[in-house]
Amino acid sequence: MIEGSLPRLEFWCELQCTDCRTALDDVRELRARYGDALPIELRHFPLEKHKHAYAAAEAAEEAFAQGLGWPFVEALLARVEDLSARGTEVLLEVAREVGVDPEEVDTALVDGRHMLTVDADQAEGRAIGVKGTPTYVIAGQRFDGGQSQDGLLERLVAAVEAAGASRTA
């Protein structure tokens, strides 16, 4: 496939979700396989049952604004239990660890500059049928990884290949 011939893959994620941490392996595999030809976009779907998920989504958006979104997301998902136990303090620690300005993250959490983005993601997710995380959407197809990750990577690869073939045909 030629570069740029693949559709965007949306990774609907909740940053306090252990299943999303596991799903990062699939995201890494897809990146390794397709590189920049497959744009992977993080979409936020914080769940009410996780007290710090919304703030984590806002902090991630600030990290993306500073050019370090994916390193922040990966580092934060590695510390899900720590986030659950200690909250916002962990968001600032992770920011510091990956080179994101922790004071800007703190300010963003106070001034709410990324709330509209997170709210829009949640609303769109609900509208297209996202019920939990992780969920993937590619070329209009939704894949629910929250129930089981078994065989999911293979189904995602098949969807990427089919979507890419239809774009180059």
RATA-V627749 format. One record per helix or strand. SS is the DSSP state (alpha for helix, beta for strand). FROM is the first residue (numbers start at 1). LEN is the number of residues. If there is no record, write none. Layout:
ss & from & len
SS & FROM & LEN
SS & FROM & LEN
//
This chain:
ss & from & len
beta & 9 & 5
alpha & 18 & 20
beta & 40 & 5
alpha & 53 & 13
alpha & 69 & 9
alpha & 80 & 7
alpha & 88 & 11
alpha & 102 & 10
alpha & 115 & 14
beta & 135 & 4
beta & 141 & 4
alpha & 152 & 17
//
